[in-house]
Amino acid sequence: MAERKDKEVFYVGDPMCSWCYGFTKINLSLQEQCKDRAKVSLVVGGLHIDWTEPQDDDRKRFLREHWEEIGERSGQPFVFDILDRDDFVYNTEPACRAAVTARVMHDHTKALEFFVELQRAFYAENIDVTQPGPLRELAEGFGLDGKAFAQLFDTDDLKTETMNDFQFARALGVNGFPTMVVREDESYAYLTVGYQPFENLQPALEGWLES
């Protein structure tokens, strides 16, 4: 079956958004449901793109409790060691830009897959995805050309492309992640705003795909 060109699903998220990480398996199941029926496109939303200060003790405590809650609800594994660092700045722009870099190098499918890898690396291994070095290593481990990735990642064009995603997310009215927006021709609607179980979303998506 040929992919429907008039139907598109936008997955709007941030690789360092904890609820997006909790949503991973649901997101993958929804993407599989769309296979050969609708295009799935990644839009990075930019959770914290201008943070410059490390987390204080209150923020660390909040994040730990928040991650524990999401882990219990979603079954996703979390490691908390990165919260012990006094120098870690929770700036999500580099991780978002890394996903966009994969998209520019290949396509939305590769970007969506790399988005998942970035999530796993940060939350399950506490790899610092705010830094270019670890991001290049992750790209190479993922099968991307590390040198090309690093060069493209650092260009003004990629920074602009990433900012365009943030602006597009706002144009869609998205103010929380994860969000999935469905488009048919010029008509847009929300499939979900925030985390929901697959069984809640599957029938709604199926009805839209069949309409």
C-alpha positions as CSV (number, residue, x, y, z in Angstrom):
1,M,0.0,0.0,0.0
2,A,1.4,3.4,-0.9
3,E,1.8,5.9,1.9
4,R,-1.0,8.5,1.9
5,K,0.3,11.8,0.9
6,D,-2.7,13.8,2.2
7,K,-2.4,12.4,5.7
8,E,0.4,13.3,8.1
9,V,1.1,12.8,11.8
10,F,3.4,15.3,13.5
11,Y,5.1,14.0,16.6
12,V,6.1,17.0,18.7
13,G,8.5,16.3,21.5
14,D,11.8,16.9,23.0
15,P,14.5,14.3,23.5
16,M,15.1,15.5,27.1
17,C,11.3,15.7,28.0
18,S,10.7,13.0,30.6
19,W,7.1,12.4,29.6
20,C,8.2,12.0,26.0
21,Y,10.6,9.3,27.2
22,G,7.8,7.7,29.1
23,F,5.7,7.8,25.9
24,T,8.4,6.1,23.8
25,K,6.7,2.6,23.4
26,I,3.3,4.2,22.8
27,N,4.8,6.5,20.2
28,L,6.6,3.6,18.4
29,S,3.3,1.6,18.4
30,L,1.4,4.6,16.9
31,Q,4.1,5.0,14.2
32,E,3.8,1.4,13.3
33,Q,0.0,1.8,13.1
34,C,0.6,4.6,10.6
35,K,3.0,2.6,8.4
36,D,2.1,2.9,4.7
37,R,-1.0,4.8,5.7
38,A,0.2,8.2,6.8
39,K,3.5,10.1,6.9
40,V,4.9,10.5,10.4
41,S,7.1,13.7,10.8
42,L,9.2,14.8,13.8
43,V,8.9,18.3,15.2
44,V,11.2,19.1,18.0
45,G,9.5,21.4,20.5
46,G,12.3,22.8,22.6
47,L,11.4,22.2,26.3
48,H,14.2,24.3,27.9
49,I,16.2,26.0,25.1
50,D,17.5,29.0,27.0
51,W,18.4,27.6,30.4
52,T,21.9,28.6,31.5
53,E,22.1,27.7,35.2
54,P,22.7,24.3,36.8
55,Q,19.9,22.8,38.9
56,D,19.7,23.7,42.5
57,D,18.7,21.2,45.2
58,D,15.0,21.9,45.0
59,R,15.0,21.4,41.2
60,K,17.0,18.2,41.6
61,R,14.6,16.9,44.1
62,F,11.6,17.8,41.9
63,L,13.2,16.1,38.8
64,R,14.0,12.9,40.8
65,E,10.4,12.6,42.1
66,H,9.0,13.4,38.6
67,W,11.2,10.8,36.9
68,E,10.3,8.2,39.5
69,E,6.6,8.9,38.9
70,I,7.0,8.6,35.1
71,G,9.1,5.4,35.5
72,E,6.4,3.8,37.6
73,R,3.6,4.8,35.2
74,S,5.4,3.9,32.0
75,G,7.8,1.1,32.9
76,Q,10.7,3.0,31.3
77,P,14.0,2.7,33.1
78,F,15.5,5.8,34.7
79,V,19.0,6.5,36.1
80,F,19.4,9.4,38.4
81,D,23.2,9.9,38.7
82,I,23.2,13.0,36.5
83,L,21.1,14.8,39.1
84,D,24.1,14.5,41.5
85,R,26.2,16.8,39.3
86,D,26.4,20.4,40.4
87,D,27.4,21.6,36.9
88,F,24.7,20.0,34.8
89,V,22.6,22.6,32.9
90,Y,19.2,21.2,31.6
91,N,19.4,22.9,28.2
92,T,17.5,20.8,25.7
93,E,18.4,22.8,22.5
94,P,21.5,20.7,21.6
95,A,19.6,17.4,21.8
96,C,16.8,18.8,19.7
97,R,19.3,20.1,17.2
98,A,20.9,16.6,17.1
99,A,17.6,15.1,16.1
100,V,17.1,17.7,13.4
101,T,20.7,17.0,12.2
102,A,19.7,13.4,11.7
103,R,16.6,14.5,9.8
104,V,18.6,16.7,7.5
105,M,21.2,14.1,6.9
106,H,18.6,11.4,6.1
107,D,14.8,11.8,6.7
108,H,12.1,11.9,9.3
109,T,12.2,8.2,9.8
110,K,15.9,8.3,10.8
111,A,15.3,11.3,12.9
112,L,12.5,9.7,14.8
113,E,14.7,6.6,15.4
114,F,17.6,8.8,16.6
115,F,15.2,10.8,18.8
116,V,14.5,7.5,20.7
117,E,18.2,6.8,20.9
118,L,18.8,10.3,22.4
119,Q,16.1,9.6,25.0
120,R,17.5,6.3,26.0
121,A,21.0,7.6,26.3
122,F,20.0,10.5,28.5
123,Y,17.5,8.8,30.8
124,A,18.7,5.2,30.9
125,E,22.4,5.9,30.8
126,N,22.7,9.6,31.9
127,I,24.8,10.4,28.9
128,D,25.1,14.2,28.7
129,V,23.3,15.0,25.5
130,T,23.7,18.7,26.0
131,Q,27.3,18.4,24.8
132,P,28.6,18.1,21.2
133,G,31.1,15.3,22.0
134,P,28.7,12.8,23.5
135,L,26.2,13.7,20.7
136,R,28.7,12.9,18.0
137,E,29.6,9.5,19.7
138,L,25.9,8.7,19.9
139,A,25.5,9.6,16.2
140,E,28.4,7.3,15.3
141,G,27.1,4.5,17.4
142,F,23.7,4.9,15.7
143,G,25.3,4.5,12.3
144,L,25.6,8.1,11.2
145,D,28.8,9.6,9.8
146,G,30.2,11.2,12.9
147,K,32.4,13.8,11.1
148,A,29.5,14.9,8.9
149,F,27.1,15.0,11.8
150,A,29.4,17.2,13.9
151,Q,30.1,19.6,11.1
152,L,26.4,20.0,10.2
153,F,25.3,20.1,13.8
154,D,27.5,23.2,14.4
155,T,26.3,25.3,11.4
156,D,24.1,28.3,11.6
157,D,21.7,26.6,9.1
158,L,21.1,23.8,11.5
159,K,20.5,26.2,14.4
160,T,18.0,28.0,12.2
161,E,16.3,24.8,11.1
162,T,15.9,23.8,14.8
163,M,14.5,27.1,15.7
164,N,12.0,26.8,12.8
165,D,10.8,23.6,14.5
166,F,10.2,25.4,17.7
167,Q,8.3,28.1,15.9
168,F,6.2,25.5,14.0
169,A,5.3,23.8,17.2
170,R,4.1,27.1,18.6
171,A,2.2,27.7,15.4
172,L,0.4,24.4,15.9
173,G,-0.6,25.6,19.3
174,V,1.6,23.1,21.1
175,N,2.6,24.1,24.7
176,G,3.3,20.7,26.2
177,F,5.0,17.5,25.2
178,P,4.5,14.9,24.0
179,T,1.8,16.1,21.5
180,M,0.7,14.4,18.3
181,V,-1.1,16.4,15.7
182,V,-2.8,14.9,12.7
183,R,-3.1,16.6,9.4
184,E,-5.4,15.8,6.5
185,D,-4.9,18.2,3.5
186,E,-5.1,21.6,5.3
187,S,-7.1,20.4,8.3
188,Y,-5.2,19.9,11.6
189,A,-6.4,18.3,14.9
190,Y,-4.8,17.0,18.1
191,L,-4.5,13.3,18.6
192,T,-3.0,13.7,22.1
193,V,-1.7,16.6,24.2
194,G,0.4,14.9,26.8
195,Y,1.0,11.3,27.8
196,Q,-1.9,8.8,27.2
197,P,-1.9,5.0,27.1
198,F,-1.9,3.4,23.7
199,E,-5.3,1.9,24.2
200,N,-6.7,5.4,24.5
201,L,-5.1,6.6,21.3
202,Q,-5.2,3.6,19.0
203,P,-8.9,3.7,18.3
204,A,-8.9,7.5,17.6
205,L,-5.9,7.2,15.3
206,E,-7.4,4.2,13.5
207,G,-10.7,6.1,13.0
208,W,-8.7,9.0,11.5
209,L,-6.6,6.7,9.3
210,E,-9.7,5.0,7.9
211,S,-11.7,8.2,7.4
